[in-house]
Amino acid sequence: MSITLAAIRTRLDNILGDVVTGTTSAAGNEDKTTLQDVLLSRYKDHIFEGRVLYLPDVPEARWIEDSWQPEGIVKVFDETPFTSQVGSSVSYEIHINHPDTKKTVINQALLAAYPYFYKRIEDISLTGQGSSDTEYDIPVTFADGFPSQIWLKKTTSNLIEYGEFFDFIFKEVSGSKKFYADIPTDYTILLIGKTWLTQLTTDISTTELTEEQADIVCLKAAANLYRLETTVVNSEATGRFDVLANQRDLEFERLVRLRRMPELIHFSMDWSWLE
């Protein structure tokens, strides 16, 4: 399961209601600073001033200087033209909040969703050493905790054995995670655990969520964005954005727990050994 940044941002846009989308009806000017869509003529002159014009297929985003009827023209600043002239039949989005800002609040929400939503991790870099209570360094991929499961596979067989049939002792020594066990040399060790969801970088990058889980994460992203808005608006609007942020936060906290990913199995071990 995975979903792209573009798909998550669309879900966030649906919550915020701050995006106008369309397809150009004619080419923009040769200066690469305008976009034209006759359907935008239904909006008042100057209404998009100060918003962000985003071309997802490029992708490029530019701040809008002005917009006007009757041709439905949107103009970006002369100092920041698009790389190429905007042609006809080009998809566009007009955002109140910059897409980069939305990416930031989405990534913050992905972190906030842990440990209820997580990325499953596996590591097979370790092999049995054969001696009693051998010390094994747990790989750095398990940065947020210890492995939830340990499986052992014989190099001469396809048989995989669950690790609870062996004695394991987990410890943390000077910040380094380790476990101690007596594992024969003919075993490969499979460690299974979880970590934070993958952060998103580009529109086509993905993270480990279903569509339903992405909808829940977007509630937290919306709350994050509303709180950013409180720093740039007047005091009356600040209170309104605070209320919206709190509502989305509460809804997120309820649903992320209700729809949490299945728990990975933990061993019955003496965790008091942890230091």
N, C-alpha and C positions, 0 to 999 in steps of 0.2 A: 504494500500500500504506500502511495506517495501522492503528493499534490504539488503543483507549481506555485511559485510566487504570484504569477499573473492571476491564477485562479483564486488564490487566497485574497489578493487585493480586490478582485471583483466582489467577493463576499463582503469584505470590509466596506467597499463603496456602497453596497446595498444597505448596510446599516447606517452609514453616514449620510447618504443621499446627496453627495457633494460633487457628482461627476455627470457631465454631459458627453455622450459618445455619438459618433457618426462617421460618415464617409464623405470625403470631398467630392463636390460636383464639378469642379473645374480646377485647373492648375493655379498655384499661387504665383506671385511675381518672380521675376528673375533674380531679384535681390535675396531670395530665399528667406523672406521675413513674413510672408503672408500665407494663409490657408483660406480656401473658399468652399463653403457649403451653403447652397441656397436655402436649405432647411433651417440654418441658423438665423435667417431673416426674421423669424418669429420672435426673436429676443430683442430687447431694447438696445439702442446704441450704448456703448461703453460698459455693458453689464459684465463682460468678462475681464475688464481691466484689473490687473493684479493677480489673476489666476494663472494656472500653469497649463500650457498646451503640450500634450504628450503624444508622440507618434510611436506606438508600441512595436511596429514592425521594424523600426530603425535600429535600436530605440533611442529617442532623443526627447528631452524635455526643455522647454524654454518658457520664461516668464512672459506674460502677455502685456503689451503696452496699451492696446486699445482694440475695440471691435465695433462694428457698425452695420446697419442695414443700407440699402435693401439687398445687397449682393450676398450678405452673410459672410463677411470677411473678418478674420481674426489676424491681428498683426503682433509679432513679437518685436523686441527691441532691435534696432539696427546694429547695435554693438554685439548682439548674440544671435546671428542668423542660424538657420539650420544648415547642416553640412551640404545638403542638396536642395534644389527647388522642390517644393511640395507639389506633387502631381495630382491628377484626377484619380478618383477611386482609391484614395489612401485613407486607411482607418486612423481616427484620432480620438483623443480623450481630453476633456477640459476639466482640470481638477482645481478645487479650492486649496487643498493641501498637496504639497509636492509629493510625487510618487516615491522619492527617496525618503521622505519623512514617514510615509506609510510603511515602507520596507523596515525602517528602524523600529516602529512601534509593533509591527508584526513579529520581528525577531525578539523583541523584549517579551512579547506574549508567549512565544515558544519556550523561552526560559522559564517563565512563570508557570507554564503548564506541567513542568516536571515536579514530582515523579509520576503524576497521574498519566500523562502522555509521555512516552519515552522512545528512544532509539535502542533497539536490541543490539548488543554487541557480542561478538564471539572471537576467541583467540585460540590458536592451536600451535603457538610458538614453543611451548614447553614439552619436554619429554621426561619420562621417569628416570630417576638417577639411581634407584636400586638400593640405597642405604637408608637406614632407619632415621626418621625425623629429618630428612633432607630439607633445607631451606630453599624455597622457590620464591623469586620475586614476581609479584603480580604485575603484569604489563600496565603501562601508563594509560592505556585505553580505558581502564577501569578507574578513572580519576575521581568519580563521585562516590565510590564505595567498593565493597568487595564483590567478587563474583557471586551470583545467586545460585548457580549450578556448576558442578564439575562432572564431566563425563570422561571416561577412559576408553581408548580404543587400542586393541592389540595391532601391532604392525603386520602381523601374519594372518589377521582375520578381519572380517567385516563386523564382527561382534562389538557392540558398544555397550559399556557397562556404566550404570549410574554410580557416581562417586561416593554415595553414602555407604557403600560396602567397604570403604577404606576409612581410615582415621585421618581427619584433617584438623589442624589447629591454625586459626587465623590470628595474625598479630599486625600491629602497626608500629614500626620502630623508626623513630626520628623522621616521621612523615612518609616513610616508605612502607607500602603494603606488602605483606609476605604471608605465605602459608607453609606449614610443615606437614610432611606426609611421607610414608614409606610406599613408594610406587615403583614397581619393577621396570627395568630398562626397556622392556619390549612394549611399553605403553606410550601412546601419544595422549597428551592432556588437552581436553577441550574445556575452556572456561566460557561461561555464558553469564551475561549480566545486562545492565541497562545504563544509559547515559542520556544527556540532554539531546533533544531533537536537533537535527541539522539546521544550522542557520542558513538563511536564504541570501543569495547575492544578485542573481539576474532573474529576469522574468521566467526563464525556462528552468531555473534551478528548482530542486524539489526537497521536500522534507517529509518525514515519516508519519503522515496523517491520512485518515480517510476524509471524505467530504464532510461528513457529520462532525468529526473532530475539528476540522478546519473552521466550521461555523462557530464552534465553541471558542476556539482560540481568537477568532475575530472579535468576540465580545470584549476580551481583555485588551486587544489592540485598539478598539474604539475607546475604551476607558483611558488608555494611555494617551491617545490623541486628544481627547477632551481635556485632559489635565494640561497638556501642552497649550491648548487654546486659552486656558485661564491666565497665562502669562502675557498674552498679547491683546486682550480685550478689556473693555471697561468693567467697572466693579459690578454693575448689574448683570452683565453677561457672564462674569466669572461665577456667580452663584448658580446660574443656569447650567453652565458646563460642569460644575462640581456635582450637581444633582445627577446629570446624565452619566458622569464617570462613576459615581457610586452605584447607580442602578446597574450599569454594565458589569462592574466588578462583582456585585452580589450574584448576578445571574451566571457569570463565568464560574465563580467559586462553587456554586451549587451544581452546575452541569459537568464541570471537569471531574468532580468527585463521582457523580452519578454515572458518567460514561467512561470512567477510567479504563485504561488498557488492562488486560488480565495480569495478575501478579505473577512474577516469576517465582518458582519454587525455591524456598530457602532450606538449607540443611538443618537437621536437628543437631546443632553443635554447641559446645560450651563457648558462647560468645564473650564470657567474662575474661577470656584471655586477651581481649583487645585492650591496648594501652592508650 
